[in-house]
Amino acid sequence: MNKWHIYEMLKRHEIPTTETIEEIENMNATEVKEGLLEWFTLLSRDKNYQSQRAKKPMELRSIYKVLN
């Protein structure tokens, strides 16, 4: 697994399996970070995605609570 696998998982909104999570845990942290940054870069440039997400602010708050 590499940064592009992380990026593709995020892009497809995949729910990771236990095995995938273990694989990510064993990855180089820089590689994981780069995959995440690639995804964030795409989101920051994708106006269509941004406009869809702007319509669902409550959903984003719920996700934030789950992650923290």
Buried (B, 14 or more C-beta within 10 A) or exposed (E): BEBEBBBEBBEEEEEEEEEBEEEBEEBEEEBBEBBBEBBEEEEEEEEEEEEEEEEEEEEEEEEEEEEE
